[in-house]
């Protein structure tokens, strides 16, 4: 697979759109987002693991997960946990996933102090490759700024790099 960079742009001050092409079939890229056994290998930035990953992959279903920093070289982040909760709204295999993304705690309670987002993932078939378009909408420009200031763009870049590595391993068997 080629190393493709993420293109990013902001629309209406509150919508972040990220795009990247993966050298893998659309069905496989889509499956990476629904199968906990795949997600455990790539979800989260470098040095982070997914010790908790519970998915009910259907409209109305919930994905509750914990990312944990396992890299001692990340200083104060080492040992830190970040919990998330996704509520699926629409799933069209292998084309699209719509969901609401929340910060949460270990019990799945939504953190009202952190911005939630409406996410649309589009998987576009490009003759054996897949263009992934991730549209993330926040309630305000300030909410988007909050997550960008937290390093979300860098985190997604590292996450998608890990996805590409996992796709490579999966394709090579």
Residue pairs with C-beta under 8 A, 6 or more apart in sequence:
1 22
1 23
1 24
1 164
1 167
1 168
1 171
2 21
2 23
3 161
3 164
4 20
4 21
4 22
4 23
4 164
5 20
6 18
6 19
6 20
6 156
6 157
6 160
7 18
7 19
7 20
8 16
8 17
8 18
8 19
8 153
9 16
9 17
10 16
10 17
10 144
11 17
13 140
13 141
13 144
14 137
14 138
14 139
14 140
14 141
14 143
14 144
15 135
15 136
15 137
15 138
15 144
16 135
16 136
16 138
16 144
16 148
16 153
17 133
17 134
17 135
17 136
18 133
18 134
18 136
18 153
18 156
19 131
19 132
19 133
19 134
20 131
20 132
20 160
21 126
21 129
21 130
21 131
21 132
22 29
22 129
22 130
22 132
22 163
22 164
22 167
23 128
23 129
23 167
24 129
24 130
24 167
24 170
24 171
25 125
25 128
25 130
26 94
26 95
26 123
26 124
26 125
26 130
27 94
28 130
28 167
28 170
28 171
29 94
29 123
29 130
29 132
29 163
29 167
30 93
30 94
30 95
30 97
30 123
30 130
31 38
31 94
32 38
32 39
32 42
32 163
32 166
32 167
33 39
33 97
33 121
34 55
34 57
34 97
36 53
36 54
36 55
38 166
38 170
39 50
39 53
39 55
39 65
40 49
40 50
40 53
41 162
41 166
41 169
42 159
42 162
42 163
42 165
42 166
43 50
43 53
43 65
43 67
43 159
43 162
44 50
44 67
44 155
44 158
44 159
44 162
45 67
45 154
45 155
45 158
45 159
45 162
46 71
46 158
46 161
46 162
47 69
47 70
47 71
47 73
47 74
47 77
48 67
48 68
48 69
48 70
48 71
48 82
49 67
49 68
49 70
50 65
50 66
50 67
50 68
51 66
51 68
52 64
52 65
52 66
52 83
52 106
53 63
53 65
53 66
54 62
54 63
54 64
54 65
55 61
55 62
55 63
56 62
56 63
56 88
57 63
57 88
57 91
58 88
58 91
59 88
59 89
59 90
59 91
60 87
60 88
61 87
61 88
62 85
62 86
62 87
62 88
62 108
63 84
63 85
63 86
63 88
63 99
64 83
64 84
64 85
64 86
64 104
64 108
65 83
65 84
65 85
65 86
66 81
66 82
66 83
66 84
66 106
67 81
67 82
67 83
67 84
68 79
68 80
68 81
68 82
69 77
69 78
69 79
69 80
69 81
70 78
71 77
71 78
72 78
81 106
82 103
83 103
83 104
83 105
83 106
84 101
84 102
84 103
84 104
85 101
85 102
85 103
85 104
85 108
85 110
86 99
86 100
86 101
86 102
86 119
87 99
87 100
87 102
88 97
88 98
88 99
89 98
89 99
89 100
90 96
90 97
90 98
91 97
91 98
94 123
95 122
95 123
96 120
96 121
96 122
96 123
97 119
97 120
97 121
98 118
98 119
98 120
98 121
99 118
99 119
100 116
100 117
100 118
100 119
101 116
101 117
101 118
101 119
101 136
102 110
102 111
102 114
102 116
103 110
103 111
103 114
103 115
103 116
104 110
104 111
105 111
110 116
114 146
115 138
115 139
115 143
115 144
115 146
115 147
116 138
116 139
117 136
117 137
117 138
117 143
117 147
118 136
118 137
119 134
119 135
119 136
119 137
120 133
120 134
120 135
121 132
121 133
121 134
121 135
122 131
122 132
122 133
122 135
123 130
123 131
123 132
124 130
124 131
124 132
124 133
132 160
134 156
138 144
138 147
